[in-house]
Amino acid sequence: MILLVNKKHLFNENMIKDFKMVEYENSDEELIYIESETFRHYEMLRAHLKIEGIKIDISSGYRSLEKQENLFLEFMDKYGIDYAESVVAMPGTSEHHTGLAIDICLYNGDKLIDDNNELLKCEDEFNKIHSCLKYFGFILRYPKGKEDITGYPYEPWHIRYVGEDLAMKIGDLTLEEYLER
């Protein structure tokens, strides 16, 4: 699904007017909404990774404009405006508004790892996850070394559903790089 939402391409409700969202209860018993095709492919990815010995869950999916605003304000209050702008999308600029973006978390045994700083330490697990994303229609949305293109730091947990064909074509490019071509 070619749909670009970022700091230059703002979200509007018409983008998702035909999307069907599904409800998912994660291991923290939090209700998360995800676009239905995205969720179906996530389930396939999760099953594949489980066979590989990696257990994942979803920590974030669809976010309303209000929820994104609250997240931004929380980061701003805690860390200041400059840091918040560098790591949290302003309302209207987040892919989470579409339901096509998922933030995944990992398990280490029975312990859920959902803290971003802890997740950044799980390089081996994420390398395995990233290597198979395209087979399930996902791309790594904010890869290492592409911060100047995406406008965001590396987020190994933030994956985006684009469909299998497009994911194969995009490969190691960012969505911005692919669409620019």
Residue frames as a rotation matrix with the C-alpha (Angstrom) as fourth column:
MET 1
0.582 0.813 0.000 0.00
0.813 -0.582 0.000 0.00
0.000 0.000 -1.000 0.00
ILE 2
-0.534 -0.751 0.388 1.66
0.739 -0.638 -0.217 3.17
0.411 0.171 0.896 -1.12
LEU 3
0.731 0.644 0.223 0.66
0.391 -0.664 0.637 5.74
0.559 -0.379 -0.737 1.42
LEU 4
-0.352 -0.934 -0.068 3.21
0.694 -0.211 -0.688 8.21
0.628 -0.289 0.723 2.70
VAL 5
0.863 0.464 0.198 2.71
0.185 -0.657 0.731 10.09
0.470 -0.594 -0.653 5.94
ASN 6
-0.057 -0.890 -0.453 5.63
0.986 0.022 -0.167 12.05
0.159 -0.456 0.876 7.34
LYS 7
-0.260 -0.112 -0.959 6.68
0.575 -0.816 -0.060 15.60
-0.776 -0.567 0.276 8.24
LYS 8
-0.867 -0.124 -0.482 6.13
-0.273 -0.691 0.669 16.75
-0.416 0.712 0.566 4.64
HIS 9
-0.637 0.676 -0.371 3.11
-0.195 0.324 0.926 14.59
0.746 0.662 -0.074 3.72
LEU 10
-0.748 0.343 0.568 0.37
-0.651 -0.212 -0.729 15.17
-0.129 -0.915 0.382 6.27
PHE 11
-0.867 0.496 0.041 -2.28
0.491 0.866 -0.091 12.65
-0.080 -0.059 -0.995 7.22
ASN 12
-0.594 0.803 0.044 -5.94
-0.804 -0.594 -0.016 13.24
0.014 -0.045 0.999 6.48
GLU 13
-0.259 0.573 0.778 -8.92
-0.463 0.633 -0.620 11.04
-0.847 -0.521 0.101 7.32
ASN 14
0.627 0.529 -0.572 -9.69
-0.736 0.163 -0.657 10.40
-0.254 0.833 0.492 3.62
MET 15
-0.294 -0.845 -0.446 -6.52
-0.907 0.394 -0.148 8.32
0.301 0.361 -0.882 3.40
ILE 16
-0.987 -0.152 0.049 -8.08
-0.159 0.895 -0.417 5.60
0.019 -0.420 -0.908 5.53
LYS 17
-0.329 0.943 0.056 -11.80
-0.914 -0.303 -0.269 6.01
-0.237 -0.140 0.961 4.84
ASP 18
0.470 0.510 -0.720 -11.99
-0.722 0.692 0.019 2.54
0.508 0.511 0.693 3.27
PHE 19
-0.600 -0.761 -0.245 -9.70
-0.430 0.566 -0.704 0.81
0.674 -0.317 -0.667 5.78
LYS 20
0.663 0.700 -0.264 -11.11
-0.154 0.473 0.868 -1.85
0.733 -0.535 0.421 8.05
MET 21
-0.312 -0.750 0.584 -9.53
-0.788 -0.139 -0.599 -1.79
0.530 -0.647 -0.548 11.49
VAL 22
0.360 0.348 -0.866 -9.35
0.220 0.870 0.441 -4.82
0.907 -0.349 0.237 13.75
GLU 23
0.570 -0.092 0.816 -9.03
-0.765 -0.423 0.486 -4.86
0.301 -0.901 -0.312 17.50
TYR 24
0.221 -0.597 -0.771 -6.15
0.214 0.801 -0.559 -6.72
0.952 -0.041 0.305 19.13
GLU 25
0.922 0.017 0.387 -5.44
-0.369 -0.263 0.891 -7.21
0.117 -0.965 -0.237 22.82
ASN 26
0.136 -0.957 -0.256 -1.72
-0.417 0.179 -0.891 -7.36
0.899 0.228 -0.375 23.46
SER 27
-0.091 -0.254 -0.963 -0.01
0.581 0.772 -0.259 -9.13
0.809 -0.583 0.078 26.35
ASP 28
-0.976 -0.203 -0.082 -0.39
0.191 -0.607 -0.771 -6.01
0.107 -0.768 0.632 28.51
GLU 29
-0.290 0.956 -0.035 -4.16
0.906 0.262 -0.333 -6.31
-0.310 -0.128 -0.942 27.93
GLU 30
-0.439 0.085 -0.894 -4.10
-0.175 -0.985 -0.007 -3.06
-0.881 0.153 0.447 25.99
LEU 31
0.456 0.653 0.605 -6.54
0.570 0.308 -0.762 -2.77
-0.683 0.692 -0.232 23.10
ILE 32
-0.520 -0.674 -0.525 -4.77
-0.146 -0.536 0.832 -1.86
-0.842 0.509 0.180 19.88
TYR 33
0.683 0.728 0.065 -6.34
0.008 0.082 -0.997 -1.15
-0.730 0.681 0.050 16.50
ILE 34
-0.544 -0.839 -0.033 -4.61
-0.159 0.065 0.985 -2.16
-0.824 0.541 -0.169 13.28
GLU 35
-0.006 0.477 -0.879 -5.66
-0.990 -0.124 -0.060 -2.15
-0.138 0.870 0.473 9.64
SER 36
0.676 0.476 0.563 -7.01
-0.521 0.849 -0.091 -5.66
-0.521 -0.232 0.821 8.96
GLU 37
0.898 -0.387 -0.209 -4.61
0.030 0.528 -0.849 -6.72
0.439 0.756 0.486 6.17
THR 38
0.035 -0.895 0.444 -1.69
-0.659 -0.355 -0.663 -5.39
0.751 -0.270 -0.602 8.19
PHE 39
0.089 0.060 0.994 -2.77
-0.947 0.313 0.066 -7.45
-0.307 -0.948 0.085 11.18
ARG 40
0.950 0.288 0.123 -3.20
-0.229 0.906 -0.356 -10.61
-0.214 0.310 0.926 9.09
HIS 41
0.593 -0.793 -0.141 0.36
0.019 0.188 -0.982 -10.27
0.805 0.579 0.127 7.81
TYR 42
-0.068 -0.557 0.828 1.65
-0.902 -0.319 -0.290 -9.44
0.426 -0.766 -0.481 11.29
GLU 43
0.576 0.365 0.731 0.16
-0.683 0.707 0.185 -12.72
-0.449 -0.606 0.656 12.53
MET 44
0.959 -0.271 -0.084 2.04
0.150 0.735 -0.661 -14.60
0.241 0.621 0.746 9.80
LEU 45
0.179 -0.927 0.328 5.28
-0.344 -0.371 -0.862 -12.77
0.922 0.042 -0.386 10.67
ARG 46
0.100 -0.092 0.991 4.80
-0.994 -0.057 0.095 -13.51
0.048 -0.994 -0.097 14.36
ALA 47
0.886 0.272 0.376 4.22
-0.301 0.953 0.022 -17.23
-0.352 -0.133 0.926 13.67
HIS 48
0.733 -0.673 -0.098 7.35
0.166 0.317 -0.934 -17.39
0.660 0.668 0.344 11.50
LEU 49
-0.010 -0.777 0.630 9.48
-0.609 -0.495 -0.620 -15.64
0.793 -0.390 -0.468 14.11
LYS 50
0.494 0.253 0.832 8.19
-0.845 0.366 0.390 -17.93
-0.206 -0.896 0.394 16.86
ILE 51
0.984 -0.175 0.016 9.55
0.170 0.928 -0.331 -20.89
0.043 0.329 0.943 14.88
GLU 52
0.318 -0.912 0.259 12.86
0.188 -0.208 -0.960 -19.00
0.929 0.354 0.105 14.71
GLY 53
-0.085 -0.323 -0.943 12.83
0.946 0.270 -0.178 -18.62
0.312 -0.907 0.283 18.50
ILE 54
-0.976 -0.187 0.114 11.81
0.155 -0.958 -0.239 -14.95
0.154 -0.216 0.964 18.58
LYS 55
-0.142 0.960 -0.242 8.60
0.990 0.139 -0.029 -13.97
0.006 -0.244 -0.970 20.34
ILE 56
-0.951 -0.131 0.281 7.11
0.170 -0.978 0.117 -10.57
0.259 0.159 0.953 19.47
ASP 57
-0.053 0.959 -0.278 4.02
0.932 -0.052 -0.359 -8.60
-0.358 -0.279 -0.891 20.37
ILE 58
-0.083 0.129 0.988 2.55
0.616 -0.773 0.153 -5.24
0.783 0.621 -0.015 19.39
SER 59
-0.521 -0.125 -0.844 3.11
0.800 -0.417 -0.431 -2.24
-0.298 -0.900 0.318 21.65
SER 60
-0.282 0.452 -0.846 1.46
-0.175 -0.891 -0.418 0.32
-0.943 0.031 0.330 19.35
GLY 61
-0.396 0.256 0.882 -0.70
0.885 0.363 0.292 0.40
-0.246 0.896 -0.371 16.25
TYR 62
0.005 0.511 0.859 -3.29
0.644 -0.659 0.389 2.96
0.765 0.551 -0.333 15.14
ARG 63
-0.563 -0.113 -0.819 -3.13
0.733 -0.525 -0.432 6.28
-0.381 -0.844 0.378 16.96
SER 64
0.577 0.771 0.271 -5.74
0.815 -0.562 -0.138 9.01
0.046 0.300 -0.953 16.76
LEU 65
0.107 -0.495 0.862 -4.59
0.273 -0.820 -0.504 12.59
0.956 0.289 0.047 16.32
GLU 66
0.670 0.233 0.704 -5.43
-0.546 -0.489 0.681 13.18
0.503 -0.841 -0.200 19.98
LYS 67
0.937 -0.348 0.028 -3.42
0.252 0.728 0.638 10.18
-0.242 -0.591 0.770 21.17
GLN 68
0.254 -0.877 0.409 -0.43
0.866 0.017 -0.500 11.32
0.431 0.481 0.764 19.08
GLU 69
0.255 -0.100 0.962 -0.73
-0.148 -0.987 -0.063 14.82
0.956 -0.126 -0.266 20.52
ASN 70
0.910 0.127 0.394 -0.76
-0.403 0.049 0.914 13.43
0.097 -0.991 0.096 24.07
LEU 71
0.705 -0.708 0.047 2.32
0.696 0.703 0.147 11.31
-0.137 -0.071 0.988 23.32
PHE 72
0.098 -0.666 0.740 4.13
0.591 -0.559 -0.581 14.32
0.800 0.495 0.338 21.87
LEU 73
0.448 0.146 0.882 3.21
-0.441 -0.822 0.360 16.50
0.778 -0.551 -0.304 24.86
GLU 74
0.994 -0.105 0.040 4.33
0.026 0.559 0.829 13.78
-0.109 -0.822 0.558 27.27
PHE 75
0.347 -0.919 0.186 7.77
0.932 0.315 -0.181 13.65
0.108 0.236 0.966 25.62
MET 76
0.087 -0.280 0.956 7.96
0.265 -0.919 -0.293 17.43
0.960 0.279 -0.006 25.46
ASP 77
0.769 0.263 0.583 7.16
-0.452 -0.423 0.786 17.78
0.453 -0.867 -0.206 29.17
LYS 78
0.924 -0.377 0.066 9.65
0.234 0.693 0.681 15.06
-0.303 -0.614 0.729 30.09
TYR 79
0.169 -0.932 0.321 12.55
0.877 0.291 0.382 15.85
-0.449 0.217 0.867 27.72
GLY 80
-0.291 -0.236 -0.927 11.95
-0.055 -0.963 0.262 19.25
-0.955 0.127 0.268 26.15
ILE 81
0.619 0.679 -0.396 10.66
-0.352 -0.210 -0.912 20.39
-0.702 0.704 0.109 22.77
ASP 82
0.052 -0.671 -0.740 13.85
-0.997 -0.077 0.000 19.75
-0.057 0.738 -0.673 20.76
TYR 83
-0.863 -0.373 0.339 14.11
-0.392 0.920 0.015 16.11
-0.318 -0.120 -0.941 21.82
ALA 84
-0.107 0.914 0.392 10.37
0.050 0.398 -0.916 15.51
-0.993 -0.079 -0.088 21.42
GLU 85
0.594 0.343 -0.728 10.45
-0.627 -0.370 -0.686 16.87
-0.504 0.864 -0.005 17.85
SER 86
-0.270 -0.807 -0.525 13.39
-0.962 0.245 0.118 14.60
0.033 0.537 -0.843 17.01
VAL 87
-0.977 -0.203 0.070 11.81
-0.209 0.972 -0.110 11.33
-0.045 -0.122 -0.992 18.16
VAL 88
-0.412 0.901 0.139 8.01
0.553 0.368 -0.748 11.74
-0.725 -0.231 -0.649 18.20
ALA 89
-0.693 0.240 0.679 5.92
0.613 -0.299 0.731 12.66
0.379 0.924 0.060 15.19
MET 90
-0.872 0.478 -0.109 3.74
-0.379 -0.798 -0.469 15.71
-0.311 -0.367 0.877 15.57
PRO 91
-0.133 0.899 0.416 0.01
0.260 0.437 -0.861 14.99
-0.957 -0.006 -0.292 15.29
GLY 92
0.768 0.500 -0.401 -0.88
-0.278 -0.304 -0.911 14.66
-0.577 0.811 -0.094 11.62
THR 93
0.281 -0.755 -0.593 2.59
-0.938 -0.084 -0.337 13.47
0.205 0.650 -0.731 10.62
SER 94
-0.431 -0.443 0.786 2.58
-0.701 0.713 0.017 9.97
-0.568 -0.544 -0.617 12.13
GLU 95
-0.642 0.140 -0.754 2.17
-0.522 0.640 0.564 6.76
0.561 0.756 -0.338 10.15
HIS 96
-0.948 0.296 -0.112 0.38
0.285 0.644 -0.710 5.39
-0.138 -0.706 -0.695 13.19
HIS 97
-0.437 0.830 -0.347 -2.66
-0.587 -0.556 -0.589 7.43
-0.681 -0.054 0.730 12.11
THR 98
-0.257 0.298 -0.919 -3.09
-0.927 0.195 0.322 5.00
0.275 0.934 0.226 9.21
GLY 99
0.593 0.414 0.691 -3.14
-0.640 0.763 0.092 1.71
-0.489 -0.497 0.717 11.12
LEU 100
0.886 -0.318 -0.338 -0.43
-0.105 0.571 -0.814 0.43
0.452 0.757 0.472 8.74
ALA 101
-0.130 -0.966 0.222 2.45
-0.472 -0.137 -0.871 1.02
0.872 -0.218 -0.438 11.17
ILE 102
0.874 0.309 -0.375 3.20
0.132 0.591 0.796 -1.26
0.468 -0.745 0.476 14.08
ASP 103
-0.017 -0.854 0.521 5.65
-0.897 -0.217 -0.385 -0.88
0.442 -0.473 -0.762 16.93
ILE 104
0.587 0.175 -0.791 6.75
0.016 0.974 0.228 -4.34
0.810 -0.147 0.568 18.00
CYS 105
0.271 -0.525 0.807 8.22
-0.963 -0.158 0.221 -5.43
0.011 -0.836 -0.548 21.30
LEU 106
-0.092 -0.466 -0.880 10.21
-0.409 0.823 -0.394 -8.54
0.908 0.324 -0.266 22.16
TYR 107
0.921 0.261 0.291 10.24
-0.377 0.403 0.834 -11.20
0.100 -0.878 0.469 24.81
ASN 108
-0.301 -0.941 -0.156 13.37
-0.663 0.324 -0.675 -12.37
0.686 -0.100 -0.721 26.55
GLY 109
-0.948 0.153 -0.280 12.06
0.286 0.799 -0.529 -15.60
0.143 -0.581 -0.801 28.03
ASP 110
-0.038 0.982 -0.185 8.88
0.989 0.063 0.135 -14.53
0.144 -0.177 -0.973 29.83
LYS 111
-0.157 -0.094 -0.983 10.02
0.514 -0.858 0.000 -10.93
-0.843 -0.505 0.183 30.27
LEU 112
0.625 0.446 0.641 8.47
0.781 -0.351 -0.517 -8.41
-0.006 0.823 -0.567 27.88
ILE 113
-0.481 -0.775 -0.410 10.90
0.648 -0.629 0.429 -5.83
-0.591 -0.060 0.805 26.56
ASP 114
0.374 0.677 0.633 9.01
0.920 -0.357 -0.162 -2.73
0.116 0.643 -0.757 25.45
ASP 115
0.608 -0.291 -0.739 11.32
0.144 -0.875 0.463 0.06
-0.781 -0.388 -0.490 26.60
ASN 116
0.984 -0.163 -0.072 12.94
-0.112 -0.252 -0.961 1.71
0.138 0.954 -0.266 23.56
ASN 117
0.274 -0.946 0.175 16.38
-0.958 -0.285 -0.042 1.89
0.089 -0.156 -0.984 25.16
GLU 118
-0.080 -0.239 0.968 16.24
-0.453 0.874 0.178 -1.80
-0.888 -0.424 -0.179 26.05
LEU 119
0.785 0.440 0.435 14.95
0.181 0.509 -0.841 -2.70
-0.592 0.739 0.320 22.57
LEU 120
0.771 -0.548 -0.325 17.90
-0.612 -0.495 -0.616 -0.91
0.176 0.674 -0.717 20.97
LYS 121
-0.147 -0.848 0.509 20.16
-0.907 0.321 0.274 -3.42
-0.396 -0.422 -0.816 22.75
CYS 122
0.223 0.353 0.909 18.40
-0.061 0.936 -0.348 -6.38
-0.973 0.022 0.231 21.03
GLU 123
-0.062 -0.338 -0.939 20.38
-0.869 -0.444 0.217 -6.00
-0.490 0.830 -0.266 17.82
ASP 124
-0.935 -0.342 0.098 20.67
-0.263 0.849 0.459 -9.72
-0.240 0.403 -0.883 17.02
GLU 125
-0.380 0.877 0.295 16.94
0.564 0.472 -0.677 -10.31
-0.733 -0.091 -0.674 17.34
PHE 126
0.407 0.565 -0.717 16.09
-0.172 -0.724 -0.668 -7.26
-0.897 0.396 -0.197 15.26
ASN 127
-0.485 -0.619 -0.618 18.58
-0.771 -0.032 0.636 -8.24
-0.414 0.785 -0.461 12.55
LYS 128
-0.916 0.202 0.346 16.73
0.275 0.946 0.174 -11.56
-0.292 0.255 -0.922 12.21
ILE 129
0.024 0.986 -0.167 13.35
0.525 -0.155 -0.837 -9.83
-0.851 -0.067 -0.521 12.22
HIS 130
0.191 0.014 -0.981 14.39
-0.516 -0.849 -0.113 -7.22
-0.835 0.528 -0.155 9.65
SER 131
-0.779 -0.599 -0.186 15.81
-0.475 0.370 0.798 -9.85
-0.409 0.711 -0.572 7.30
CYS 132
-0.813 0.497 0.302 12.41
0.570 0.785 0.242 -11.49
-0.116 0.369 -0.922 6.87
LEU 133
-0.421 0.692 -0.587 10.05
0.007 -0.644 -0.765 -8.47
-0.907 -0.326 0.266 6.96
LYS 134
-0.553 0.166 -0.816 9.70
-0.781 -0.445 0.439 -8.18
-0.290 0.880 0.375 3.18
TYR 135
-0.933 0.181 -0.312 8.38
0.014 0.883 0.468 -11.74
0.361 0.432 -0.827 2.87
PHE 136
-0.415 0.809 -0.416 5.40
0.886 0.256 -0.385 -10.69
-0.205 -0.528 -0.824 4.97
GLY 137
0.241 0.549 0.800 4.84
0.803 -0.576 0.153 -7.33
0.545 0.606 -0.580 3.29
PHE 138
0.889 0.047 -0.455 6.61
0.365 -0.673 0.644 -5.14
-0.276 -0.738 -0.615 5.84
ILE 139
0.242 -0.867 0.436 9.50
0.379 -0.329 -0.865 -2.71
0.893 0.375 0.249 5.68
LEU 140
-0.069 -0.362 -0.930 11.65
0.966 -0.257 0.028 -1.27
-0.249 -0.896 0.367 8.43
ARG 141
0.726 0.553 0.409 10.43
0.658 -0.731 -0.180 2.30
0.199 0.400 -0.895 8.34
TYR 142
0.872 -0.430 0.232 13.27
-0.468 -0.873 0.140 4.10
0.142 -0.231 -0.963 10.13
PRO 143
0.775 -0.599 -0.203 16.54
0.566 0.800 -0.200 2.25
0.282 0.040 0.958 9.35
LYS 144
0.406 -0.766 -0.499 20.02
0.447 -0.310 0.839 3.07
-0.797 -0.564 0.217 10.63
GLY 145
-0.588 -0.807 0.056 21.90
0.498 -0.306 0.812 5.63
-0.638 0.505 0.581 8.58
LYS 146
-0.512 0.476 0.715 18.79
0.724 -0.209 0.657 7.04
0.462 0.854 -0.238 6.90
GLU 147
-0.151 0.446 -0.882 17.84
0.853 -0.393 -0.344 9.57
-0.500 -0.804 -0.321 9.55
ASP 148
-0.725 -0.179 -0.665 18.43
-0.073 -0.940 0.333 12.49
-0.685 0.290 0.668 7.18
ILE 149
-0.896 0.426 -0.125 15.91
-0.079 0.123 0.989 10.97
0.437 0.896 -0.077 4.75
THR 150
-0.234 0.855 -0.463 13.18
0.723 0.471 0.504 9.82
0.650 -0.217 -0.729 7.15
GLY 151
-0.060 0.166 0.984 13.59
-0.353 -0.926 0.134 12.63
0.934 -0.340 0.114 9.66
TYR 152
0.788 0.356 0.502 13.67
-0.595 0.231 0.770 10.16
0.158 -0.906 0.394 12.57
PRO 153
-0.264 -0.907 0.328 16.35
-0.950 0.303 0.073 8.20
-0.165 -0.292 -0.942 14.40
TYR 154
-0.659 -0.104 -0.745 16.72
-0.348 0.920 0.180 4.45
0.667 0.378 -0.642 13.94
GLU 155
-0.115 0.681 0.723 13.70
-0.941 0.157 -0.298 2.60
-0.317 -0.715 0.623 15.32
PRO 156
-0.897 -0.327 -0.297 14.17
-0.418 0.847 0.329 -1.14
0.144 0.419 -0.896 14.94
TRP 157
-0.734 0.662 0.153 10.70
0.326 0.541 -0.775 -1.74
-0.595 -0.519 -0.613 16.37
HIS 158
-0.016 0.763 -0.646 8.75
-0.393 -0.599 -0.698 0.44
-0.920 0.242 0.309 13.90
ILE 159
-0.831 -0.192 0.523 7.59
0.342 0.565 0.751 -1.64
-0.440 0.802 -0.404 10.94
ARG 160
-0.285 0.702 -0.653 5.23
-0.658 -0.639 -0.399 -0.60
-0.697 0.316 0.644 8.19
TYR 161
-0.119 0.347 0.930 2.97
0.492 0.835 -0.248 -2.77
-0.862 0.428 -0.270 6.06
VAL 162
-0.309 -0.010 -0.951 3.18
-0.687 -0.689 0.231 -2.03
-0.657 0.725 0.207 2.32
GLY 163
0.833 0.552 -0.044 2.29
-0.454 0.635 -0.625 -5.45
-0.317 0.541 0.779 0.83
GLU 164
0.469 -0.680 0.563 4.60
0.339 0.727 0.597 -8.22
-0.815 -0.089 0.572 -0.33
ASP 165
0.521 -0.263 0.812 5.22
0.843 0.007 -0.539 -6.98
0.135 0.965 0.225 -3.88
LEU 166
0.764 -0.194 0.615 6.06
-0.098 -0.977 -0.187 -3.46
0.638 0.083 -0.766 -2.80
ALA 167
0.800 -0.495 0.338 8.16
-0.386 0.007 0.923 -4.63
-0.459 -0.869 -0.185 0.15
MET 168
0.448 -0.642 0.622 10.27
0.690 0.691 0.217 -6.72
-0.569 0.332 0.752 -2.23
LYS 169
0.500 -0.216 0.839 10.72
0.679 -0.504 -0.535 -3.73
0.538 0.837 -0.106 -4.56
ILE 170
0.872 -0.132 0.472 11.58
-0.333 -0.867 0.372 -1.33
0.360 -0.481 -0.799 -1.74
GLY 171
0.376 -0.763 -0.526 14.19
0.522 0.644 -0.560 -3.68
0.765 -0.064 0.640 -0.27
ASP 172
-0.113 -0.549 -0.828 16.66
0.991 -0.126 -0.052 -1.67
-0.076 -0.826 0.558 1.81
LEU 173
-0.652 -0.041 0.757 15.41
0.289 -0.936 0.198 1.71
0.701 0.348 0.623 0.62
THR 174
-0.781 0.540 -0.313 13.26
0.136 -0.341 -0.930 3.97
-0.609 -0.769 0.193 2.73
LEU 175
0.121 0.909 0.400 9.72
0.848 0.115 -0.517 4.63
-0.516 0.401 -0.757 1.56
GLU 176
0.590 0.038 -0.806 10.81
-0.137 -0.980 -0.147 8.18
-0.795 0.197 -0.573 0.69
GLU 177
-0.463 -0.852 -0.244 13.70
-0.481 0.010 0.877 6.92
-0.745 0.523 -0.414 -1.45
TYR 178
-0.626 0.284 0.726 11.49
0.591 0.780 0.204 4.44
-0.508 0.557 -0.657 -3.26
LEU 179
0.443 0.896 0.021 8.78
0.722 -0.343 -0.601 7.01
-0.531 0.281 -0.799 -4.02
GLU 180
0.292 -0.427 -0.856 11.38
-0.346 -0.881 0.322 9.54
-0.892 0.202 -0.405 -5.17
ARG 181
-0.781 -0.582 0.227 12.53
-0.055 0.426 0.903 7.10
-0.622 0.693 -0.365 -7.87
